[in-house]
Amino acid sequence: MGKKRVYEENWRQPCSEVKQGHVAVPEDFISIQQYVDLGGNPWRLNPVETARMVGTANLGFSPRDIFTLRGYYVDYDSGLNHALVDSVHAPCRFLIELYQPVRQGPRGIWAVERVTRLNR
């Protein structure tokens, strides 16, 4: 029984470095939007690439992880566009939720809001 517990803990360990829950990274979204409007960081206009870049730099994901778009939706209470991105990190699957904090539509930047582990 003791060996099984150690094995299970070691199996979960690769996922412990990924931050989960509400993971708002402190960023100046107005300045980022202005920079993107001038042609900088075009990856900010793509929710998958934003999940990859912000996730790798700030949330514990790895450059080798797989990120794929699940879909989009509009939160009618806030009026903000949201995107859902799936990620595979080691043996774990995560759902990354993003939103457009400044401008809605194809010229608006994306920001990571929440990370949820899908498998236990």
N, C-alpha and C positions, 0 to 999 in steps of 0.2 A: 504494500500500500504506500509506503514512504517513497519508493522509487517512482511509482506512478505519479505522485504529486510533484516531485521534482521535474519529471519529464514534462508534465502539463504546464508547469510554470515556465520552463525553458521554451516551450512551444509558443507561449503567449509573449514572451519577452521581446521578440522583434517588433511588436506593435506598440510597446509602451513608450517609445520615443515620439510617437505621433500625438500631438496635442489634439484633444477632443473637446466637444461642446462648443459653446460660443467662443470663437477664437479671433475676435476682431483684432487685427494687427493695427497698432497706432500708425496711421498714415494720413497725410494731408491730401485728401481726395481732390480738392479744388486745384492744388498745384500739380498733382499727377494728371488730371484731366487737361489742364493747360499745356503741360509738356507733351502729352499725346497729341493734342490738337496741332502742335508745332512739328509733329512727325517723330517724336521720341517714343521709345518703348511700345511699338505697335502691338506687342503681345497682350497688352492690357485691354485690347478690344475683343479678345477671344477668351471666353470663360475657361476653356480647357487649358490654354496656355497660362492664363492667370493662376488657375489652380496649381499647375505644375511649378511655375516660378515662385509664387508666394509660398506654396506648400514646401518646396525644397529649401527655400531661404529661411523660413520662419516657423514651420509647423512640424518638422521632423520627417518629412517624406524624402525619398531618395531620387536622384536623377534617373535611376533605372526603373522606377515605378511606372505603372501603366495608368494613364488618365484618359477617360472616354466620356463624351457628352451623353447624358441620359435624356435631357430635355429642358424646356423653358416653361415658365409660367409668370403671370402677373399677379402680384398681391394687390387686390383691388382696394384694400384699406389704405395702403401707403402709396399706391400708384407706381411702385417700383417693379422693374423687371427682375426676375430671378432665373438662375440657371442651376441645374443639378449635374454634377460631374462625379462619375464613379472612379475610384482608384483602387488598384491592387498593389499592396505594399507587403512584401514577404508573403506569409500565409494569410494575411488579413485583407478584407475588403472594406472600403470606406465610401461614404457618401459625402461629397463636399458641396455645400450650398453657397452660392455666390449671389450678389445683387449689384445693380448699377446705382451707385450712390449720388451721382451728379447729374448725368444726362441719360435719358432712356433711348434705346435704339442702337443702331449699328455704329454710331460715333461715340457712344458712352463707354467709359471704362468699367471694368468689373472689379469687385472686391470680395474676398472670402469672408463669409459670415459664420459658418458652422461646419464642424466635421463630426460625423457620426460613424462609429464602427458598425458594420452590418453583420458580421459573423462573430461568434464568441468561441 
